[in-house]
Amino acid sequence: MATKAANKRLTREYQIISKNPPPYIVAHPSESNILEWHYILTGPPETPYEGGQYWGTLIFPPDYPFAPPAIRMHTPSGRFQPSTRLCLSISDFHPKQFNPAWEVSTILIGLMSFMTSEEMTTGSISGTAQERKAFASKSRWWNSTGGGSTVKIIPGVSGSNAKGVGNVKAGDGGAKFKLEWPDLDEENWKHLKDKRIDPKTGTVVPHPDSASCAPGADALRKRPDGSTAAIGSVLGGGPDGRNAGQSWIGHNKWSIAIGVILLYAIVARLLSEGSNNG
């Protein structure tokens, strides 16, 4: 239970961070416990985390601000072990280093800075930029479905695999995230529906009416009369290509014959003139 001083301090900090949130950061205390804060870091541009939605918690001690919070990030990021306490100078791993003047915004700005660096510590992991981009692209799906453990479906999108693929064991189906971030959760589900992302697997489901390939390719497969043709004939390499060539000669045979006669006459005249001059 928070001390009177901690309660007063955290109430004031919530007012400050609500009015002037740091870039790419939002946070609020839980309605049931002012010592439990929930934050969202949005991956900043020009980083592997760009556009990612990273949800985590700060668990403050009852005597805050004279001791630091425990810091966790629940959303997989490729940078931190999900839901694992992080060893940072601003976390409860180093209580003697914590400055009581530091606020919630200071802590979260420090977390963002550490996340976008490559420094290693307890709770952090190494990963490639491509791996982190992949996690970022699935972050909203993970938050609102509990990593695929949801029972909620999207008509026309959700697959028949009732158990999902790679879902979090004993996951809460995204219930905790929805409780703390109802507006974001609603946005996330709209995102899943619009992008046709299966809530169980996090993979994009092609629209049943979509073509298997580009319209131009479909056109290449069809003759003018609607029958199927080999690609080689379109390129002039098959029977249709040869027939097309023969058809052109047939239509232009008289022009070709006249051209040959004229060419023969010109050559003969040139030869005759050369003979007389000799």
Order of alpha helices (4+ residues) and beta strands (2+ residues): alpha-beta-beta-beta-beta-alpha-alpha-alpha-alpha-alpha-alpha-alpha-alpha
